[in-house]
Amino acid sequence: MPPIASPALASERLARRLFATVEQGAFDRVIDLLHDEVELVSRVRSGAVVQGSANTALFIRETLASSLYDASADVFIPLDENRVIVEGRMRWIDDERVIRDDPVVWALEFEDELLLRFLSARTVVEAETLLTSSR
């Protein structure tokens, strides 16, 4: 008898939904997935930290939508029901208008099934550290 696949943790399910929405280019639908107290640390605009759903929505519409070609999520490492690390690739235009294709690691945290934290990290270990540190 083949092993029964265990159901994905909520964090993985929510991250997959988020990345599927981004891959479709449906940025207005991404905005609907944001927690009121969302925090985003951007890879697209190095050093940019955006807080709150209104500011994050503005960032997505004005910066992300025009800079991001695509973001693919390849590996999901759920830590628990609310936190997940995602490894993938991102094609984007940097500040010098150069098209980049970079491997990326993201640390995501959800609350009430909405995105609470979206943090860029250099490594899986760094992402895990970010998610285990207090806000």
C-alpha positions in Angstrom: 0.0 0.0 0.0 1.5 3.4 -1.0 2.0 5.9 1.8 -0.8 8.4 2.4 0.4 12.0 1.7 -0.1 14.2 4.7 -2.1 17.4 4.1 -0.1 20.6 3.8 0.1 22.9 6.8 -2.0 26.0 6.5 1.2 28.1 6.1 2.2 26.2 3.0 -1.3 26.3 1.5 -1.6 30.0 2.1 1.9 30.6 0.6 1.0 28.5 -2.5 -2.2 30.6 -2.9 -0.2 33.9 -2.6 2.5 32.8 -5.2 -0.1 31.5 -7.6 -1.8 34.9 -7.4 1.5 36.7 -8.0 2.3 34.4 -10.9 -1.0 35.3 -12.5 0.0 39.0 -12.2 -3.2 39.6 -10.2 -1.7 42.2 -7.8 -5.1 43.6 -6.8 -6.0 40.1 -5.5 -2.6 39.9 -3.7 -3.7 43.1 -1.8 -6.8 41.3 -0.7 -4.5 38.7 1.0 -2.8 41.3 3.3 -3.2 41.5 7.0 -3.9 45.1 8.3 -0.5 45.0 10.1 1.5 43.4 7.3 5.2 44.0 7.1 7.1 43.6 3.9 10.9 43.7 3.5 11.5 44.1 -0.3 14.1 42.4 -2.4 13.0 44.5 -5.4 13.8 47.8 -3.6 16.8 46.9 -1.4 16.3 48.1 2.2 12.7 49.0 1.7 10.6 48.1 4.7 6.9 48.7 4.2 4.3 48.4 7.0 0.6 48.4 7.1 -1.8 47.2 4.4 -2.4 50.6 2.9 1.3 51.3 2.4 2.0 47.8 1.2 -0.9 48.0 -1.3 0.6 51.3 -2.6 4.1 49.7 -2.8 2.6 46.7 -4.7 0.8 48.9 -7.2 3.5 51.5 -7.7 6.7 49.5 -7.5 6.2 45.7 -7.5 3.7 45.6 -10.4 6.1 47.5 -12.7 9.4 45.9 -11.5 8.5 42.2 -11.1 8.4 40.0 -14.2 7.8 36.9 -12.2 8.4 35.1 -9.0 8.4 31.4 -8.9 8.2 29.4 -5.7 9.9 26.0 -5.9 10.4 24.8 -2.4 8.1 25.3 0.6 9.4 24.6 4.1 6.5 25.0 6.6 7.7 25.6 10.1 4.2 25.5 11.6 0.6 26.5 10.8 1.5 30.2 10.4 5.1 30.3 9.2 6.8 29.0 6.1 10.0 29.5 4.2 9.9 29.6 0.4 12.8 29.1 -2.0 12.5 30.2 -5.6 13.5 32.6 -8.3 12.6 36.1 -9.1 13.0 38.0 -12.4 12.8 41.7 -11.9 14.1 45.1 -13.0 16.5 46.8 -10.6 17.0 50.5 -9.9 19.5 50.7 -12.8 16.8 49.3 -15.1 18.7 46.0 -15.5 16.7 42.8 -15.8 17.8 40.4 -13.0 17.1 36.7 -12.5 18.0 35.8 -8.9 17.5 32.8 -6.6 15.6 34.0 -3.6 14.5 32.9 -0.1 11.4 34.4 1.5 10.2 34.1 5.1 6.4 34.3 5.3 4.1 34.5 8.3 0.3 34.4 8.3 -2.3 35.4 10.8 -6.0 34.8 10.4 -5.1 33.4 6.9 -3.7 36.8 5.8 -0.1 37.7 5.1 1.4 39.3 8.2 5.1 39.2 7.3 6.9 38.8 3.9 10.6 39.0 4.5 13.5 38.6 2.0 16.4 36.5 3.3 19.8 35.4 2.0 19.5 31.8 3.2 17.0 29.3 4.6 18.8 29.6 8.0 18.4 33.4 8.0 14.7 33.1 7.0 14.1 30.7 9.9 15.9 33.1 12.3 13.7 36.0 11.0 10.6 34.0 11.6 11.5 32.9 15.1 12.5 36.4 16.2 9.8 38.6 17.7 8.2 41.3 15.6 
